[in-house]
Amino acid sequence: QTTWDVQNAQLELVKELKETFYRILFLEEKRAFADQALELAQQLLHVAEERYRVGESPQLDVNLARVEVHNVQRQRLEVLSQLTQTRAMLNRLLARPPEAPLTVSGTLDTPPHLLDIEHLRQHALQQRPDLRSRNAAVEMATGEVALAQAQRVPDVEVAFIVEREETGADIRQTFGGGLAVPLPLWNRNAGGIAAAQARTRAAALERTALQQVVTTEVANTV
């Protein structure tokens, strides 16, 4: 189970790396659009000011254009802030200093491809390390039930005693024995069995819930 947990942690790290990488690409494109929007807003402000100067538009148009410039500037700063934070996150995932220079290249465009959902689902249900970890947990809990059932029989301890006593020419030997049985005698370890069975049911329910999550995640890949 620990082996599968480690592999699942590695898989989650790769997933987070990919998501962060593509988020940077997305924010880079968003910043480019913000730059273009800012340039356009500044041009419109310049046009509004020129029209107001020659008396072709009221002061209100100039004020509205200035407000739009401020809004676009604010949105651009938000994008830059998100981009800085995401770059720092990717550096952290790569075990690099947060402020280390980082350049990514790629595209968000992906070629269309057909996916065999049923094949992917079966493969995920068989190979996902988190599911394999859940399977191991169920097996371990089932083993605990078997162990608790085996402990229904009380441990009986048998002792054999030999004593030897010499008095002059006489030698006396005494033989004896003992039997130790834990009390209460008829305690069939019902509590231990019930607890182990409850852990088994809980592990099985967690596995079933995770199987449903995996099935949903595969379906969402289309």
Rosetta constraint file for C-alpha pairs under 8 A:
AtomPair CA 1 CA 5 HARMONIC 6.17 0.50
AtomPair CA 1 CA 132 HARMONIC 7.51 0.50
AtomPair CA 1 CA 133 HARMONIC 4.78 0.50
AtomPair CA 1 CA 134 HARMONIC 7.64 0.50
AtomPair CA 1 CA 136 HARMONIC 5.30 0.50
AtomPair CA 1 CA 137 HARMONIC 6.62 0.50
AtomPair CA 2 CA 6 HARMONIC 6.20 0.50
AtomPair CA 2 CA 133 HARMONIC 7.40 0.50
AtomPair CA 3 CA 7 HARMONIC 6.36 0.50
AtomPair CA 3 CA 133 HARMONIC 7.98 0.50
AtomPair CA 4 CA 8 HARMONIC 6.04 0.50
AtomPair CA 4 CA 129 HARMONIC 5.01 0.50
AtomPair CA 4 CA 130 HARMONIC 6.50 0.50
AtomPair CA 4 CA 132 HARMONIC 6.30 0.50
AtomPair CA 4 CA 133 HARMONIC 5.13 0.50
AtomPair CA 5 CA 9 HARMONIC 6.19 0.50
AtomPair CA 5 CA 129 HARMONIC 6.77 0.50
AtomPair CA 5 CA 130 HARMONIC 6.41 0.50
AtomPair CA 5 CA 133 HARMONIC 6.07 0.50
AtomPair CA 6 CA 10 HARMONIC 6.34 0.50
AtomPair CA 7 CA 11 HARMONIC 6.20 0.50
AtomPair CA 7 CA 129 HARMONIC 6.08 0.50
AtomPair CA 8 CA 12 HARMONIC 6.11 0.50
AtomPair CA 8 CA 128 HARMONIC 7.65 0.50
AtomPair CA 8 CA 129 HARMONIC 5.06 0.50
AtomPair CA 8 CA 130 HARMONIC 5.51 0.50
AtomPair CA 9 CA 13 HARMONIC 6.20 0.50
AtomPair CA 10 CA 14 HARMONIC 6.34 0.50
AtomPair CA 11 CA 15 HARMONIC 6.18 0.50
AtomPair CA 12 CA 16 HARMONIC 6.11 0.50
AtomPair CA 13 CA 17 HARMONIC 6.11 0.50
AtomPair CA 13 CA 93 HARMONIC 7.69 0.50
AtomPair CA 14 CA 18 HARMONIC 6.23 0.50
AtomPair CA 15 CA 19 HARMONIC 6.20 0.50
AtomPair CA 16 CA 20 HARMONIC 6.04 0.50
AtomPair CA 17 CA 21 HARMONIC 6.07 0.50
AtomPair CA 17 CA 90 HARMONIC 6.69 0.50
AtomPair CA 17 CA 93 HARMONIC 6.66 0.50
AtomPair CA 18 CA 22 HARMONIC 6.22 0.50
AtomPair CA 19 CA 23 HARMONIC 6.06 0.50
AtomPair CA 20 CA 24 HARMONIC 6.29 0.50
AtomPair CA 20 CA 86 HARMONIC 6.69 0.50
AtomPair CA 20 CA 89 HARMONIC 7.48 0.50
AtomPair CA 20 CA 90 HARMONIC 6.16 0.50
AtomPair CA 21 CA 25 HARMONIC 6.59 0.50
AtomPair CA 21 CA 90 HARMONIC 7.03 0.50
AtomPair CA 21 CA 104 HARMONIC 7.52 0.50
AtomPair CA 22 CA 26 HARMONIC 6.16 0.50
AtomPair CA 22 CA 108 HARMONIC 7.14 0.50
AtomPair CA 23 CA 27 HARMONIC 6.10 0.50
AtomPair CA 23 CA 86 HARMONIC 7.50 0.50
AtomPair CA 24 CA 28 HARMONIC 6.02 0.50
AtomPair CA 24 CA 83 HARMONIC 6.41 0.50
AtomPair CA 24 CA 86 HARMONIC 6.47 0.50
AtomPair CA 24 CA 87 HARMONIC 6.97 0.50
AtomPair CA 24 CA 104 HARMONIC 7.68 0.50
AtomPair CA 25 CA 29 HARMONIC 6.41 0.50
AtomPair CA 25 CA 104 HARMONIC 7.33 0.50
AtomPair CA 25 CA 105 HARMONIC 7.47 0.50
AtomPair CA 25 CA 106 HARMONIC 7.05 0.50
AtomPair CA 25 CA 107 HARMONIC 6.91 0.50
AtomPair CA 25 CA 108 HARMONIC 6.99 0.50
AtomPair CA 26 CA 30 HARMONIC 6.17 0.50
AtomPair CA 26 CA 108 HARMONIC 7.20 0.50
AtomPair CA 27 CA 31 HARMONIC 5.96 0.50
AtomPair CA 27 CA 79 HARMONIC 6.73 0.50
AtomPair CA 27 CA 82 HARMONIC 7.60 0.50
AtomPair CA 27 CA 83 HARMONIC 6.01 0.50
AtomPair CA 28 CA 32 HARMONIC 6.35 0.50
AtomPair CA 28 CA 83 HARMONIC 7.42 0.50
AtomPair CA 29 CA 33 HARMONIC 6.36 0.50
AtomPair CA 30 CA 34 HARMONIC 6.14 0.50
AtomPair CA 30 CA 79 HARMONIC 7.16 0.50
AtomPair CA 31 CA 35 HARMONIC 6.13 0.50
AtomPair CA 31 CA 76 HARMONIC 6.58 0.50
AtomPair CA 31 CA 79 HARMONIC 6.16 0.50
AtomPair CA 31 CA 80 HARMONIC 6.99 0.50
AtomPair CA 32 CA 36 HARMONIC 6.35 0.50
AtomPair CA 33 CA 37 HARMONIC 6.06 0.50
AtomPair CA 34 CA 38 HARMONIC 6.03 0.50
AtomPair CA 34 CA 72 HARMONIC 7.09 0.50
AtomPair CA 34 CA 75 HARMONIC 7.34 0.50
AtomPair CA 34 CA 76 HARMONIC 5.39 0.50
AtomPair CA 35 CA 39 HARMONIC 6.20 0.50
AtomPair CA 35 CA 76 HARMONIC 7.19 0.50
AtomPair CA 36 CA 40 HARMONIC 6.16 0.50
AtomPair CA 37 CA 41 HARMONIC 6.06 0.50
AtomPair CA 37 CA 72 HARMONIC 6.82 0.50
AtomPair CA 38 CA 42 HARMONIC 6.13 0.50
AtomPair CA 38 CA 69 HARMONIC 6.53 0.50
AtomPair CA 38 CA 72 HARMONIC 5.69 0.50
AtomPair CA 38 CA 73 HARMONIC 6.48 0.50
AtomPair CA 38 CA 76 HARMONIC 8.00 0.50
AtomPair CA 39 CA 43 HARMONIC 6.28 0.50
AtomPair CA 40 CA 44 HARMONIC 6.21 0.50
AtomPair CA 41 CA 45 HARMONIC 6.16 0.50
AtomPair CA 41 CA 65 HARMONIC 7.09 0.50
AtomPair CA 41 CA 68 HARMONIC 6.61 0.50
AtomPair CA 41 CA 69 HARMONIC 5.37 0.50
AtomPair CA 41 CA 72 HARMONIC 7.55 0.50
AtomPair CA 42 CA 46 HARMONIC 6.20 0.50
AtomPair CA 42 CA 69 HARMONIC 6.22 0.50
AtomPair CA 43 CA 47 HARMONIC 6.23 0.50
AtomPair CA 44 CA 48 HARMONIC 6.09 0.50
AtomPair CA 44 CA 65 HARMONIC 6.66 0.50
AtomPair CA 45 CA 49 HARMONIC 6.12 0.50
AtomPair CA 45 CA 62 HARMONIC 6.41 0.50
AtomPair CA 45 CA 65 HARMONIC 4.96 0.50
AtomPair CA 45 CA 66 HARMONIC 6.19 0.50
AtomPair CA 45 CA 69 HARMONIC 7.58 0.50
AtomPair CA 46 CA 50 HARMONIC 6.22 0.50
AtomPair CA 47 CA 51 HARMONIC 6.12 0.50
AtomPair CA 48 CA 52 HARMONIC 6.08 0.50
AtomPair CA 48 CA 57 HARMONIC 7.20 0.50
AtomPair CA 48 CA 61 HARMONIC 6.28 0.50
AtomPair CA 48 CA 62 HARMONIC 5.25 0.50
AtomPair CA 48 CA 65 HARMONIC 7.09 0.50
AtomPair CA 49 CA 53 HARMONIC 6.05 0.50
AtomPair CA 49 CA 62 HARMONIC 5.78 0.50
AtomPair CA 50 CA 54 HARMONIC 6.41 0.50
AtomPair CA 51 CA 55 HARMONIC 6.11 0.50
AtomPair CA 51 CA 56 HARMONIC 4.93 0.50
AtomPair CA 51 CA 57 HARMONIC 5.45 0.50
AtomPair CA 52 CA 56 HARMONIC 5.65 0.50
AtomPair CA 52 CA 57 HARMONIC 4.79 0.50
AtomPair CA 52 CA 58 HARMONIC 5.87 0.50
AtomPair CA 52 CA 59 HARMONIC 6.41 0.50
AtomPair CA 52 CA 62 HARMONIC 7.29 0.50
AtomPair CA 57 CA 61 HARMONIC 6.68 0.50
AtomPair CA 58 CA 62 HARMONIC 7.31 0.50
AtomPair CA 59 CA 63 HARMONIC 6.35 0.50
AtomPair CA 60 CA 64 HARMONIC 6.13 0.50
AtomPair CA 61 CA 65 HARMONIC 6.17 0.50
AtomPair CA 62 CA 66 HARMONIC 6.22 0.50
AtomPair CA 63 CA 67 HARMONIC 6.25 0.50
AtomPair CA 64 CA 68 HARMONIC 6.25 0.50
AtomPair CA 65 CA 69 HARMONIC 6.31 0.50
AtomPair CA 66 CA 70 HARMONIC 6.36 0.50
AtomPair CA 67 CA 71 HARMONIC 6.20 0.50
AtomPair CA 68 CA 72 HARMONIC 6.17 0.50
AtomPair CA 69 CA 73 HARMONIC 6.10 0.50
AtomPair CA 70 CA 74 HARMONIC 6.14 0.50
AtomPair CA 71 CA 75 HARMONIC 6.23 0.50
AtomPair CA 72 CA 76 HARMONIC 6.10 0.50
AtomPair CA 73 CA 77 HARMONIC 6.24 0.50
AtomPair CA 74 CA 78 HARMONIC 6.32 0.50
AtomPair CA 75 CA 79 HARMONIC 6.37 0.50
AtomPair CA 76 CA 80 HARMONIC 6.26 0.50
AtomPair CA 77 CA 81 HARMONIC 6.12 0.50
AtomPair CA 78 CA 82 HARMONIC 6.22 0.50
AtomPair CA 79 CA 83 HARMONIC 6.07 0.50
AtomPair CA 80 CA 84 HARMONIC 6.17 0.50
AtomPair CA 81 CA 85 HARMONIC 6.29 0.50
AtomPair CA 82 CA 86 HARMONIC 6.07 0.50
AtomPair CA 83 CA 87 HARMONIC 6.11 0.50
AtomPair CA 84 CA 88 HARMONIC 6.27 0.50
AtomPair CA 85 CA 89 HARMONIC 6.22 0.50
AtomPair CA 86 CA 90 HARMONIC 6.23 0.50
AtomPair CA 87 CA 91 HARMONIC 6.22 0.50
AtomPair CA 87 CA 98 HARMONIC 7.50 0.50
AtomPair CA 87 CA 102 HARMONIC 7.01 0.50
AtomPair CA 88 CA 92 HARMONIC 6.19 0.50
AtomPair CA 88 CA 97 HARMONIC 7.79 0.50
AtomPair CA 88 CA 98 HARMONIC 4.33 0.50
AtomPair CA 88 CA 99 HARMONIC 6.30 0.50
AtomPair CA 88 CA 100 HARMONIC 7.97 0.50
AtomPair CA 89 CA 93 HARMONIC 6.28 0.50
AtomPair CA 89 CA 98 HARMONIC 6.98 0.50
AtomPair CA 90 CA 94 HARMONIC 6.22 0.50
AtomPair CA 91 CA 95 HARMONIC 6.17 0.50
AtomPair CA 91 CA 96 HARMONIC 4.83 0.50
AtomPair CA 91 CA 97 HARMONIC 6.19 0.50
AtomPair CA 91 CA 98 HARMONIC 5.34 0.50
AtomPair CA 91 CA 99 HARMONIC 7.78 0.50
AtomPair CA 91 CA 100 HARMONIC 7.05 0.50
AtomPair CA 91 CA 102 HARMONIC 7.68 0.50
AtomPair CA 92 CA 96 HARMONIC 5.50 0.50
AtomPair CA 92 CA 97 HARMONIC 6.59 0.50
AtomPair CA 92 CA 98 HARMONIC 5.96 0.50
AtomPair CA 96 CA 100 HARMONIC 6.72 0.50
AtomPair CA 115 CA 120 HARMONIC 7.88 0.50
AtomPair CA 115 CA 222 HARMONIC 7.19 0.50
AtomPair CA 116 CA 120 HARMONIC 6.23 0.50
AtomPair CA 117 CA 121 HARMONIC 6.00 0.50
AtomPair CA 117 CA 218 HARMONIC 6.90 0.50
AtomPair CA 117 CA 219 HARMONIC 6.67 0.50
AtomPair CA 117 CA 222 HARMONIC 7.97 0.50
AtomPair CA 118 CA 122 HARMONIC 6.21 0.50
AtomPair CA 119 CA 123 HARMONIC 6.08 0.50
AtomPair CA 120 CA 124 HARMONIC 6.01 0.50
AtomPair CA 120 CA 218 HARMONIC 6.80 0.50
AtomPair CA 121 CA 125 HARMONIC 6.14 0.50
AtomPair CA 121 CA 214 HARMONIC 7.65 0.50
AtomPair CA 121 CA 215 HARMONIC 6.07 0.50
AtomPair CA 121 CA 218 HARMONIC 6.03 0.50
AtomPair CA 122 CA 126 HARMONIC 6.23 0.50
AtomPair CA 123 CA 127 HARMONIC 5.85 0.50
AtomPair CA 123 CA 128 HARMONIC 7.83 0.50
AtomPair CA 124 CA 128 HARMONIC 5.12 0.50
AtomPair CA 124 CA 214 HARMONIC 7.08 0.50
AtomPair CA 124 CA 218 HARMONIC 7.94 0.50
AtomPair CA 125 CA 131 HARMONIC 6.86 0.50
AtomPair CA 125 CA 211 HARMONIC 6.79 0.50
AtomPair CA 125 CA 214 HARMONIC 7.19 0.50
AtomPair CA 125 CA 215 HARMONIC 7.95 0.50
AtomPair CA 126 CA 131 HARMONIC 7.70 0.50
AtomPair CA 126 CA 132 HARMONIC 7.53 0.50
AtomPair CA 127 CA 131 HARMONIC 7.59 0.50
AtomPair CA 127 CA 132 HARMONIC 7.06 0.50
AtomPair CA 128 CA 132 HARMONIC 6.33 0.50
AtomPair CA 129 CA 133 HARMONIC 6.04 0.50
AtomPair CA 130 CA 134 HARMONIC 6.36 0.50
AtomPair CA 131 CA 135 HARMONIC 6.20 0.50
AtomPair CA 131 CA 207 HARMONIC 6.76 0.50
AtomPair CA 131 CA 210 HARMONIC 6.93 0.50
AtomPair CA 131 CA 211 HARMONIC 7.21 0.50
AtomPair CA 132 CA 136 HARMONIC 6.19 0.50
AtomPair CA 133 CA 137 HARMONIC 6.22 0.50
AtomPair CA 134 CA 138 HARMONIC 6.28 0.50
AtomPair CA 134 CA 203 HARMONIC 6.99 0.50
AtomPair CA 134 CA 204 HARMONIC 7.92 0.50
AtomPair CA 134 CA 206 HARMONIC 7.33 0.50
AtomPair CA 134 CA 207 HARMONIC 5.42 0.50
AtomPair CA 135 CA 139 HARMONIC 6.27 0.50
AtomPair CA 135 CA 207 HARMONIC 6.96 0.50
AtomPair CA 136 CA 140 HARMONIC 6.07 0.50
AtomPair CA 137 CA 141 HARMONIC 6.12 0.50
AtomPair CA 137 CA 203 HARMONIC 6.31 0.50
AtomPair CA 138 CA 142 HARMONIC 6.09 0.50
AtomPair CA 138 CA 200 HARMONIC 5.92 0.50
AtomPair CA 138 CA 203 HARMONIC 5.30 0.50
AtomPair CA 138 CA 204 HARMONIC 5.97 0.50
AtomPair CA 139 CA 143 HARMONIC 6.17 0.50
AtomPair CA 140 CA 144 HARMONIC 6.34 0.50
AtomPair CA 141 CA 145 HARMONIC 6.49 0.50
AtomPair CA 141 CA 196 HARMONIC 6.52 0.50
AtomPair CA 141 CA 197 HARMONIC 7.58 0.50
AtomPair CA 141 CA 199 HARMONIC 6.11 0.50
AtomPair CA 141 CA 200 HARMONIC 4.81 0.50
AtomPair CA 141 CA 203 HARMONIC 7.35 0.50
AtomPair CA 142 CA 146 HARMONIC 6.52 0.50
AtomPair CA 142 CA 196 HARMONIC 7.62 0.50
AtomPair CA 142 CA 197 HARMONIC 7.52 0.50
AtomPair CA 142 CA 200 HARMONIC 5.87 0.50
AtomPair CA 143 CA 147 HARMONIC 6.20 0.50
AtomPair CA 144 CA 148 HARMONIC 6.09 0.50
AtomPair CA 144 CA 196 HARMONIC 5.81 0.50
AtomPair CA 145 CA 149 HARMONIC 6.15 0.50
AtomPair CA 145 CA 193 HARMONIC 5.85 0.50
AtomPair CA 145 CA 196 HARMONIC 4.98 0.50
AtomPair CA 145 CA 197 HARMONIC 5.92 0.50
AtomPair CA 145 CA 200 HARMONIC 7.81 0.50
AtomPair CA 146 CA 150 HARMONIC 6.15 0.50
AtomPair CA 147 CA 151 HARMONIC 6.36 0.50
AtomPair CA 148 CA 152 HARMONIC 6.88 0.50
AtomPair CA 148 CA 189 HARMONIC 6.89 0.50
AtomPair CA 148 CA 192 HARMONIC 5.80 0.50
AtomPair CA 148 CA 193 HARMONIC 5.09 0.50
AtomPair CA 148 CA 196 HARMONIC 7.18 0.50
AtomPair CA 149 CA 189 HARMONIC 7.35 0.50
AtomPair CA 149 CA 193 HARMONIC 6.11 0.50
AtomPair CA 151 CA 188 HARMONIC 7.69 0.50
AtomPair CA 151 CA 189 HARMONIC 6.62 0.50
AtomPair CA 152 CA 187 HARMONIC 7.32 0.50
AtomPair CA 152 CA 188 HARMONIC 4.39 0.50
AtomPair CA 152 CA 189 HARMONIC 5.10 0.50
AtomPair CA 152 CA 190 HARMONIC 7.75 0.50
AtomPair CA 153 CA 188 HARMONIC 6.82 0.50
AtomPair CA 154 CA 181 HARMONIC 7.10 0.50
AtomPair CA 154 CA 182 HARMONIC 6.65 0.50
AtomPair CA 154 CA 185 HARMONIC 7.17 0.50
AtomPair CA 154 CA 188 HARMONIC 7.94 0.50
AtomPair CA 155 CA 181 HARMONIC 6.76 0.50
AtomPair CA 155 CA 182 HARMONIC 7.04 0.50
AtomPair CA 156 CA 179 HARMONIC 7.06 0.50
AtomPair CA 156 CA 180 HARMONIC 5.74 0.50
AtomPair CA 156 CA 181 HARMONIC 5.01 0.50
AtomPair CA 156 CA 182 HARMONIC 7.32 0.50
AtomPair CA 157 CA 179 HARMONIC 5.78 0.50
AtomPair CA 157 CA 180 HARMONIC 4.90 0.50
AtomPair CA 157 CA 181 HARMONIC 6.63 0.50
AtomPair CA 158 CA 177 HARMONIC 7.36 0.50
AtomPair CA 158 CA 178 HARMONIC 5.73 0.50
AtomPair CA 158 CA 179 HARMONIC 4.71 0.50
AtomPair CA 158 CA 180 HARMONIC 6.39 0.50
AtomPair CA 159 CA 177 HARMONIC 5.35 0.50
AtomPair CA 159 CA 178 HARMONIC 4.80 0.50
AtomPair CA 159 CA 179 HARMONIC 6.29 0.50
AtomPair CA 160 CA 175 HARMONIC 7.73 0.50
AtomPair CA 160 CA 176 HARMONIC 5.98 0.50
AtomPair CA 160 CA 177 HARMONIC 4.28 0.50
AtomPair CA 160 CA 178 HARMONIC 6.43 0.50
AtomPair CA 161 CA 174 HARMONIC 7.99 0.50
AtomPair CA 161 CA 175 HARMONIC 5.77 0.50
AtomPair CA 161 CA 176 HARMONIC 4.87 0.50
AtomPair CA 161 CA 177 HARMONIC 5.44 0.50
AtomPair CA 161 CA 178 HARMONIC 7.97 0.50
AtomPair CA 162 CA 173 HARMONIC 7.15 0.50
AtomPair CA 162 CA 174 HARMONIC 5.73 0.50
AtomPair CA 162 CA 175 HARMONIC 4.70 0.50
AtomPair CA 162 CA 176 HARMONIC 6.39 0.50
AtomPair CA 163 CA 173 HARMONIC 5.57 0.50
AtomPair CA 163 CA 174 HARMONIC 4.92 0.50
AtomPair CA 163 CA 175 HARMONIC 6.43 0.50
AtomPair CA 164 CA 171 HARMONIC 7.14 0.50
AtomPair CA 164 CA 172 HARMONIC 5.75 0.50
AtomPair CA 164 CA 173 HARMONIC 4.44 0.50
AtomPair CA 164 CA 174 HARMONIC 6.37 0.50
AtomPair CA 165 CA 171 HARMONIC 5.75 0.50
AtomPair CA 165 CA 172 HARMONIC 4.98 0.50
AtomPair CA 165 CA 173 HARMONIC 6.23 0.50
AtomPair CA 166 CA 170 HARMONIC 5.77 0.50
AtomPair CA 166 CA 171 HARMONIC 4.45 0.50
AtomPair CA 166 CA 172 HARMONIC 6.19 0.50
AtomPair CA 167 CA 171 HARMONIC 6.39 0.50
AtomPair CA 181 CA 185 HARMONIC 7.00 0.50
AtomPair CA 183 CA 187 HARMONIC 7.67 0.50
AtomPair CA 189 CA 193 HARMONIC 6.25 0.50
AtomPair CA 190 CA 194 HARMONIC 6.06 0.50
AtomPair CA 191 CA 195 HARMONIC 6.16 0.50
AtomPair CA 192 CA 196 HARMONIC 6.16 0.50
AtomPair CA 193 CA 197 HARMONIC 6.10 0.50
AtomPair CA 194 CA 198 HARMONIC 6.13 0.50
AtomPair CA 195 CA 199 HARMONIC 6.33 0.50
AtomPair CA 196 CA 200 HARMONIC 6.26 0.50
AtomPair CA 197 CA 201 HARMONIC 6.26 0.50
AtomPair CA 198 CA 202 HARMONIC 6.17 0.50
AtomPair CA 199 CA 203 HARMONIC 6.09 0.50
AtomPair CA 200 CA 204 HARMONIC 6.16 0.50
AtomPair CA 201 CA 205 HARMONIC 6.15 0.50
AtomPair CA 202 CA 206 HARMONIC 6.21 0.50
AtomPair CA 203 CA 207 HARMONIC 6.22 0.50
AtomPair CA 204 CA 208 HARMONIC 6.21 0.50
AtomPair CA 205 CA 209 HARMONIC 6.14 0.50
AtomPair CA 206 CA 210 HARMONIC 6.17 0.50
AtomPair CA 207 CA 211 HARMONIC 6.15 0.50
AtomPair CA 208 CA 212 HARMONIC 6.44 0.50
AtomPair CA 209 CA 213 HARMONIC 6.41 0.50
AtomPair CA 210 CA 214 HARMONIC 6.13 0.50
AtomPair CA 211 CA 215 HARMONIC 6.17 0.50
AtomPair CA 212 CA 216 HARMONIC 6.22 0.50
AtomPair CA 213 CA 217 HARMONIC 6.16 0.50
AtomPair CA 214 CA 218 HARMONIC 6.21 0.50
AtomPair CA 215 CA 219 HARMONIC 6.26 0.50
AtomPair CA 216 CA 220 HARMONIC 6.21 0.50
AtomPair CA 217 CA 221 HARMONIC 6.64 0.50
AtomPair CA 218 CA 222 HARMONIC 7.85 0.50
